[in-house]
Amino acid sequence: MTQNVRVLGISGSLRQKSYNTAALHAAIALAPKSMSVEIASIRDIPLYDQDVYDKEHPAAATRFREQCKAADAILFVTPEYNYSVPGALKNAIDWASRKPDVPLHGKPCAIMGATTGVLGTARCQYHLRQILVSMDMRAVNQPEVMIGSAKTKFDDELTLIDKTTGELIQKLMQALHDLTLKLR
């Protein structure tokens, strides 16, 4: 019997016409049938502040933490800003990484990203993996999906048109599915 895996997909880009959000939608379409993917918005999460966290959690931060807690696994799809993780994504992770209840702790995850540059988010993904270690998250190691030259991989409507990229994304989603079941 196939077990359903609930994934929370997080785009690290706030842009409306984002290649990363488009890649997230491609991942949803290419996911195994027994995997469901909910998209979390990080747009309205305020800057992390321990004083605010200690008193109350803003609604957007609370919603994000609850989505993380309910998911079996996390899919991070992120651009690379200045060789690293976008501030909005790091901020969201900060809200979901605080004790006493750390909703990301120990969860399986996968990382992919798109950029118009040729390196395809390689440096960002390395930094994100370092951040996720602090919550003991279990990242899929292979395949690595670093979508370089994104303008050539998506059409004007931001639909993925590159077959090789689609195959890699499909393999990544299957690997996330399998890792999640293995860790249950």
N, C-alpha and C positions, 0 to 999 in steps of 0.2 A: 504494500500500500504506500503510495506517495504521500509524503507529509508536506503540508503547506509551510512556506517560509515567508514571513512578513518582513519586508525591507523598507527602511526609511531612506529615501533618496534626498541628498542635500546638494544643491548647486552652490558653489562658492562664489558665483557671480550674481551681482544684483542687476545687471543689464537686462533690458527687456528682450533684446535680440542677441542673446548670448549663445555662443557655440557650446558652452558647457551645459546650459539648460537643454539645448537641442540634443546633446550627447546623452543627457539623462533620459530624455524622452525616447531616444533610440534604444537605450538599455532596457527601458520598460517594455518596449515592443519586442526585444530580443531575449527577454528573460524566459526561463523555463516556465512551463504552464503551471507548475505547482508553486510559483513564486508570485507574490503580489508586492507592488511597490507603491508606497505613498510618498508624495513629495512634500517636504517641509520647506516653508519659507523662512529665511533668516533676515529678511528685509527690515522688519520692525523691531528686532531685538535691540534694546538699548545697550550702550557700552557697559561692559561688566564693571561693577563696583561692589566690592565686598561689603561696604556699609549698607548699600541697598539690598544686597542678597540677604544679609543678616536680619533685616527688618521685614522685607516683603519681596516677593518675586513679581516683577512686571508681567502683565498678561502674556505678552509675546514670548518671554523667556519661560514662563510656566508651561505654555502650550508646547514649546519646543522640547522641554525636558520630558513632558508626558509622552510626546511622540517618540522620543528616543527610548524611553522606558518600555513602551508597548511593542517596539520593533524587536524582531529576532536578530536582525543584522542591519548594518548601515552601509550605504553606498555614497561615498564622497566623490563629487564630480567638480573639479576645481580648476580655474585658470591659475596662472603664475603671475604674481605681481612683484616686481623688483627682486626676482630670483627666489621668491618664497610664497607662503600661504597668504591669500587675501585677508585683510584685517577683519572683514565681516564674518568670514568663516572661522577664523581664530577666536573671535569674540563669541560666536555661538557655541563653539566647543568649550570655551571657558565657563559659560553659564551651565553647560551640561556636565561639567567635570568636578563640581564641588560637592563636598560631603555635607551631610551624612549619607544621603542617598545619591550615588553617582550613577545616573541612568546609562552612561556609556560603558561603565566598567565591565571588562571581560567580553564585550560583544565582538562577534566576528564582523569584519568590514572589508570593503574593497575600495580601491582608489583608482580614479582615472581622471584625465583632464585634457582639455583642448586649448590650443593657442594658435595664433596666426604665425608665430615663429617656428623655426625648424626643430627645436628641441622638445616640443610637446610636453611641457610642464615637468620635466625630469627633476629639476631642482626643487620645485614646490612639493612634488610627491615625496621626495626624500625627507624634507622638513616635516611634512605632515605625518609621515611614519614615526619620526622622532617624537612628535607631540603625542601621538596615540599610545605610545609605550607607557606614558605616565598613567593611563587608565587601564593598562593591561589589555588593550584591544588586540584582537587576533586578525592581522591583515592577510589577505590573499597575496601571495608573493608572485604567482605566475598565472596568467600572462600579465605583463605590464601593458597598460593601455595609455599611451602618451600620444595624443593626436596632434601632430605638428602640421603646419600649413593648413589649418582648418578651413580656410576659404576654398580650398580645392576638394574638401571632403564632404561639404554640405552644399545644397543648392540655395537659391535665393530665398526660399521659404524655410530654410534651416532644417531640411530633411537630409538625413545622412544618405549619401550617394556612393560612398567608397566601400566596395565589397570587402576588402581586406580589413578595414576598420570595423565593419559590422561583424565579421567573423571573430575578431579579437574581443569585441564587447560581448558577444554571445558566449565565448569561452570564459570570460571573466565572470559573467553572471552565473554560469553553471558552476564555476569554482566556488563562488560565494555561497551558492545553494548547498553544495556538497560540504563545504567547511562548516556551515551553520548546522547541518544535520549531524556532522561528526562531533561537534562540540556540545550538542544537546545532552 
